Amino acid sequence: MSDMPPKLAEIVDEFAAAPRDVVLEMLLEFSDAVPPLPASLAGHDGMEQVPECQTQFFLTAEVQPDDTVVTYFDCPPEAPTTRAFAGILSEGLAGATTKEILAVPDDLYAKMGLSQAITPLRIRGGTAILARLKRQIRDQLG
């Protein structure tokens, strides 16, 4: 996992090492870490919906001139697990380059040990979020 953004690798390691009963508390903390959308994305203008998520989830990734990526996520507070995925990615990918994000393993949530703590449907939604982010980045890179 050495190619993974350092902040994300640290989060993954923390989850993987945490006792199962603490994992849900950790997820809830990340659900509060999703920054609000800028006014330019109000109404999800230019954002992609992730239909694999059980709840309405929107995202966009913007590759910057310095090859870093800015991510934006929107998900209702009533969906704390899905918001937690957004919080983990938001915090873990902050300042990351396109290469680092594209190197994030597709089975990220399994590596975190989440398959023992949350339902397979939620894991599938989280995996779809990561896949769509990577696709948006690849599309922008051409």
Salt bridges, closest charged atoms under 4 A:
GLU48 OE2 - ARG132 NH1 2.67
GLU48 OE2 - ARG135 NH2 2.35
GLU52 OE2 - ARG132 NH2 3.02
ASP74 OD2 - HIS44 NE2 2.46
ASP106 OD1 - LYS134 NZ 2.66
ASP107 OD2 - LYS111 NZ 3.63
ASP139 OD2 - ARG135 NH1 3.15
